[in-house]
Amino acid sequence: MPSNEQRRQAAKRKLERQLARRAERTKRRRVWGVGLTVIVVVAVVGLVYWLANLGPEDSEASTNPTDTESAGETTDGPCAYAESAADTPPKDVGMPEDPAETPKTGTVKVTLKTNQGEIPVTLDRAKAPCTVQSIEHLVKEKFYDGTTCHRITASAGLKVLQCGDPKGDGTGGPGYSIPDELPQDLTDAPADPSGQPLKLYERGMLAMANGGPNTGGSQYFMVYDDSTLPPNYTVFGEVSESGLKIIDKIAKAGITPGNSPEDGAPKSPVQVESATVAD
């Protein structure tokens, strides 16, 4: 855990880098989201819809990009967490420690205490050691306390609850990114109309949301029914049966439409009051 002095020094270095890069800003807006891949066949007209990489503000982002700085420093260890100079989280907890040997065995049990009930999850280091190391860091630093689950989907091919954004609108992160640790053992699903391979993300899987390759941060999604997606999302654990019952209850309460009638905010708001590592 970084000390106050280390954080002050890191903040000073970050400011110096931002000032030095100001003349070289690139225009890019990162929108986080679970990539939505759904095939809807309407028999009357034989119409097939392809929806991919949707986030809460995709249309706005495509027309109103904002000025951001390029990435900052990277940790020295094998996980190479990369500072995101453009991402300023409401709660700055620094980057995780990145030791020379990343723990690759064992599990971490985390309890998400929400206003809808407790959702216990298990993080699996063997599946995604760098991701688990980062999520454990965020939990212990209380980064998730007070955040919301801002998105739920209920389409034929995607049923997930998405959480972990400190801004609550799908655009926030922890101030750094995590490298992808993509799953290699998912079950095949029918390819999409363009021929892109799809995989089955099964009920109970816990995975990282992202805005493209190697852009995972703090947002994650919990699969409450089998879903089909490109294998572009790191699976790093599983949701307990009791936790899935809570998510089923949230899904049954309905959706406030956002991207579509089947993709938006939960009608029953979901707030993560605290996230803790179980003893």
C-alpha positions as CSV (number, residue, x, y, z in Angstrom):
1,M,0.0,0.0,0.0
2,P,1.6,3.3,-1.1
3,S,2.4,5.8,1.7
4,N,1.1,9.4,1.8
5,E,4.6,10.6,0.8
6,Q,4.7,8.1,-2.1
7,R,1.3,9.3,-3.3
8,R,2.3,12.9,-3.1
9,Q,5.5,12.2,-5.1
10,A,3.4,10.2,-7.6
11,A,0.9,13.0,-8.0
12,K,3.8,15.5,-8.5
13,R,5.3,13.3,-11.2
14,K,2.0,12.9,-12.8
15,L,1.4,16.6,-13.0
16,E,4.8,17.2,-14.4
17,R,4.2,14.6,-17.2
18,Q,0.8,16.1,-18.0
19,L,2.3,19.6,-18.4
20,A,5.0,18.3,-20.6
21,R,2.5,16.4,-22.8
22,R,-0.1,19.1,-23.1
23,A,1.2,20.2,-26.5
24,E,0.9,16.6,-27.7
25,R,-2.6,15.8,-26.5
26,T,-4.5,13.3,-28.6
27,K,-8.3,13.3,-28.9
28,R,-9.7,10.1,-27.6
29,R,-12.5,9.3,-25.2
30,R,-12.6,6.0,-23.5
31,V,-16.0,4.5,-23.0
32,W,-16.1,1.4,-20.9
33,G,-18.6,-1.3,-21.5
34,V,-19.2,-4.9,-22.0
35,G,-19.1,-5.5,-25.8
36,L,-22.6,-6.3,-26.7
37,T,-22.9,-9.1,-29.2
38,V,-26.5,-10.1,-30.0
39,I,-28.1,-11.7,-33.0
40,V,-31.8,-11.0,-33.3
41,V,-33.7,-12.7,-36.1
42,V,-37.1,-11.3,-37.0
43,A,-39.0,-13.9,-39.0
44,V,-41.3,-11.5,-40.8
45,V,-38.5,-9.6,-42.6
46,G,-35.5,-11.8,-41.9
47,L,-33.7,-8.9,-40.3
48,V,-30.5,-9.6,-38.4
49,Y,-29.1,-6.9,-36.0
50,W,-25.5,-6.8,-35.0
51,L,-24.7,-4.8,-31.9
52,A,-21.1,-4.6,-30.8
53,N,-19.1,-2.7,-28.2
54,L,-21.9,-0.6,-26.9
55,G,-21.4,1.7,-23.9
56,P,-23.7,4.2,-22.2
57,E,-22.5,7.1,-24.3
58,D,-21.1,5.6,-27.5
59,S,-23.1,7.9,-29.8
60,E,-22.1,11.0,-27.9
61,A,-18.4,9.9,-27.8
62,S,-18.3,9.5,-31.5
63,T,-19.3,13.1,-32.1
64,N,-18.0,14.9,-29.1
65,P,-14.5,13.6,-28.3
66,T,-12.6,15.2,-25.4
67,D,-8.9,16.2,-25.1
68,T,-6.9,13.7,-23.1
69,E,-3.3,13.0,-22.4
70,S,-1.5,9.8,-23.4
71,A,-0.7,7.1,-20.9
72,G,1.8,7.8,-18.1
73,E,4.1,5.5,-16.2
74,T,4.0,1.7,-16.1
75,T,4.8,-0.5,-13.2
76,D,8.0,-2.5,-13.4
77,G,6.7,-5.9,-12.7
78,P,5.3,-8.6,-15.1
79,C,1.8,-7.2,-15.0
80,A,2.9,-3.7,-16.3
81,Y,-0.1,-1.8,-15.1
82,A,-0.3,1.4,-17.1
83,E,-1.2,4.8,-15.7
84,S,-4.0,6.5,-17.6
85,A,-3.2,10.1,-17.5
86,A,-6.7,11.0,-18.9
87,D,-8.6,9.1,-16.2
88,T,-8.9,11.0,-13.0
89,P,-11.0,8.8,-10.6
90,P,-12.9,10.4,-7.8
91,K,-10.9,8.3,-5.4
92,D,-7.2,8.0,-6.2
93,V,-5.8,4.8,-4.7
94,G,-2.7,4.5,-6.8
95,M,-1.6,1.5,-8.8
96,P,-1.2,-2.0,-7.4
97,E,2.1,-3.4,-6.3
98,D,3.6,-5.4,-9.1
99,P,6.1,-7.9,-7.7
100,A,8.6,-9.8,-9.8
101,E,6.6,-13.0,-9.2
102,T,2.8,-12.5,-9.6
103,P,0.8,-15.0,-7.4
104,K,-0.8,-17.5,-9.8
105,T,-2.5,-19.9,-7.4
106,G,-5.2,-19.7,-4.9
107,T,-8.4,-17.7,-4.6
108,V,-9.6,-14.5,-3.0
109,K,-13.1,-14.3,-1.6
110,V,-14.8,-10.9,-1.8
111,T,-18.2,-9.9,-0.5
112,L,-20.0,-7.1,-2.3
113,K,-22.5,-5.7,0.2
114,T,-25.2,-4.0,-1.9
115,N,-28.5,-2.3,-1.0
116,Q,-30.1,-5.3,-2.7
117,G,-28.3,-7.9,-0.7
118,E,-24.8,-9.5,-0.4
119,I,-23.1,-10.8,-3.5
120,P,-20.2,-13.1,-2.6
121,V,-17.7,-13.6,-5.4
122,T,-14.5,-15.7,-5.7
123,L,-11.5,-14.3,-7.6
124,D,-9.3,-17.0,-9.2
125,R,-5.6,-16.2,-9.5
126,A,-5.0,-19.1,-11.9
127,K,-7.4,-17.6,-14.4
128,A,-6.1,-14.1,-14.4
129,P,-3.3,-13.4,-11.9
130,C,-2.7,-9.7,-12.8
131,T,-6.4,-8.9,-12.8
132,V,-7.0,-10.6,-9.4
133,Q,-4.0,-8.7,-8.0
134,S,-5.5,-5.4,-9.2
135,I,-9.0,-6.1,-8.1
136,E,-7.8,-7.2,-4.6
137,H,-5.9,-3.9,-4.4
138,L,-9.0,-1.9,-5.3
139,V,-11.1,-3.8,-2.8
140,K,-8.6,-3.3,0.1
141,E,-8.3,0.4,-0.7
142,K,-12.1,0.7,-0.6
143,F,-12.3,1.9,-4.1
144,Y,-15.6,0.2,-4.8
145,D,-17.3,1.4,-1.6
146,G,-20.2,3.7,-2.6
147,T,-20.1,2.8,-6.3
148,T,-23.1,1.7,-8.3
149,C,-24.0,-1.1,-10.7
150,H,-24.9,1.2,-13.6
151,R,-25.9,-1.2,-16.3
152,I,-27.9,-4.4,-16.8
153,T,-28.7,-6.2,-20.0
154,A,-31.5,-8.7,-20.8
155,S,-31.2,-9.5,-24.5
156,A,-31.2,-13.0,-25.9
157,G,-27.4,-13.1,-26.1
158,L,-26.3,-11.0,-23.3
159,K,-27.5,-11.1,-19.7
160,V,-25.1,-9.3,-17.3
161,L,-24.9,-6.8,-14.5
162,Q,-22.1,-4.3,-14.9
163,C,-20.5,-2.5,-11.9
164,G,-17.3,-0.9,-10.7
165,D,-17.5,2.5,-12.3
166,P,-16.7,5.3,-9.8
167,K,-18.5,7.8,-12.0
168,G,-21.6,5.6,-12.5
169,D,-22.0,6.4,-16.2
170,G,-19.8,3.7,-17.8
171,T,-16.8,6.0,-18.5
172,G,-14.8,5.8,-15.2
173,G,-11.9,3.8,-14.0
174,P,-9.2,3.6,-11.4
175,G,-6.6,5.8,-13.1
176,Y,-4.7,2.9,-14.7
177,S,-5.3,-0.1,-17.0
178,I,-4.8,-3.8,-16.6
179,P,-3.4,-6.0,-19.4
180,D,-5.8,-8.5,-20.9
181,E,-5.7,-12.1,-19.7
182,L,-8.1,-13.6,-22.1
183,P,-9.8,-17.0,-21.5
184,Q,-8.7,-19.9,-23.6
185,D,-11.2,-22.5,-22.4
186,L,-14.6,-21.1,-23.2
187,T,-17.2,-23.1,-25.1
188,D,-17.7,-22.2,-28.7
189,A,-20.9,-20.4,-29.7
190,P,-22.3,-19.8,-33.2
191,A,-20.3,-17.1,-35.0
192,D,-21.9,-13.7,-35.6
193,P,-23.0,-12.7,-39.2
194,S,-19.6,-11.3,-40.1
195,G,-17.9,-14.6,-39.1
196,Q,-16.4,-13.3,-35.9
197,P,-16.0,-16.2,-33.5
198,L,-18.1,-16.1,-30.3
199,K,-17.8,-17.9,-27.0
200,L,-20.2,-18.8,-24.3
201,Y,-19.8,-16.8,-21.1
202,E,-21.7,-19.0,-18.7
203,R,-24.0,-18.0,-15.8
204,G,-21.9,-17.2,-12.8
205,M,-18.8,-16.0,-14.6
206,L,-17.1,-12.8,-13.3
207,A,-15.3,-10.9,-16.1
208,M,-13.7,-7.5,-16.8
209,A,-15.5,-4.9,-18.9
210,N,-13.3,-2.9,-21.3
211,G,-13.2,-0.3,-24.1
212,G,-10.8,-2.3,-26.3
213,P,-7.6,-4.4,-26.0
214,N,-5.7,-3.9,-22.7
215,T,-8.1,-1.2,-21.4
216,G,-9.6,-3.0,-18.4
217,G,-9.7,-1.0,-15.2
218,S,-12.2,-1.3,-12.4
219,Q,-15.4,-2.1,-14.2
220,Y,-16.5,-5.7,-14.2
221,F,-19.6,-7.7,-15.1
222,M,-21.4,-10.6,-13.6
223,V,-23.1,-13.0,-16.0
224,Y,-26.5,-14.1,-14.6
225,D,-27.5,-16.2,-17.6
226,D,-25.5,-17.8,-20.4
227,S,-24.3,-15.1,-22.9
228,T,-22.5,-15.1,-26.2
229,L,-19.6,-12.7,-26.7
230,P,-16.2,-12.4,-28.5
231,P,-13.5,-13.9,-26.2
232,N,-12.2,-10.4,-25.5
233,Y,-13.1,-10.2,-21.8
234,T,-10.9,-11.5,-19.0
235,V,-12.7,-14.0,-16.8
236,F,-11.2,-13.7,-13.3
237,G,-13.6,-15.5,-11.0
238,E,-17.2,-16.6,-10.3
239,V,-20.3,-15.4,-8.5
240,S,-21.8,-17.5,-5.7
241,E,-25.2,-19.1,-6.0
242,S,-26.5,-16.8,-3.3
243,G,-25.1,-13.8,-5.2
244,L,-26.7,-14.9,-8.4
245,K,-30.1,-15.0,-6.7
246,I,-29.6,-11.4,-5.8
247,I,-28.8,-10.5,-9.4
248,D,-31.8,-12.5,-10.6
249,K,-34.0,-10.4,-8.3
250,I,-32.4,-7.2,-9.7
251,A,-33.0,-8.4,-13.3
252,K,-36.6,-9.4,-12.6
253,A,-37.3,-5.8,-11.4
254,G,-36.6,-4.6,-14.9
255,I,-34.5,-2.1,-16.8
256,T,-34.7,1.7,-17.4
257,P,-33.9,1.7,-21.1
258,G,-30.6,3.2,-22.2
259,N,-28.9,1.8,-25.3
260,S,-32.1,-0.2,-26.0
261,P,-35.1,-1.5,-24.1
262,E,-33.0,-4.4,-23.0
263,D,-29.8,-2.5,-22.1
264,G,-29.8,0.2,-19.5
265,A,-29.8,1.0,-15.8
266,P,-31.4,-1.4,-13.3
267,K,-34.9,-0.2,-12.4
268,S,-34.1,-1.1,-8.8
269,P,-30.9,1.0,-8.3
270,V,-27.9,-1.1,-7.1
271,Q,-25.3,0.5,-4.8
272,V,-22.2,-1.3,-3.6
273,E,-22.1,-0.1,0.0
274,S,-18.9,-1.9,0.6
275,A,-16.5,-4.5,-0.9
276,T,-14.4,-6.5,1.5
277,V,-11.9,-9.4,1.3
278,A,-13.2,-12.2,3.4
279,D,-11.0,-13.5,6.2
